[in-house]
């Protein structure tokens, strides 16, 4: 998926009231690549390994580790669990939208819903 010229399906991350906000998506390229890389590794893990990884991340969060340091791991875990449990893999644009929401951004997505 290319980020140049915006991402089809993701309306915009709004950083200011008006204007072209495609530049607001640029910082998410590395974050998405990290989530995809982690999710690729998690895709080969057993269910027990996923549970253990979730336990470790949960423990780090409750130990007052800054949320930002576990954010990408959590997104990768949730994506893999969703794929296994409900048979739906969140798309890249949905991950970017979630990352934006996590950072208190206003996110507009084209969902195709009527």
Order of alpha helices (4+ residues) and beta strands (2+ residues): beta-alpha-alpha-alpha-alpha-beta
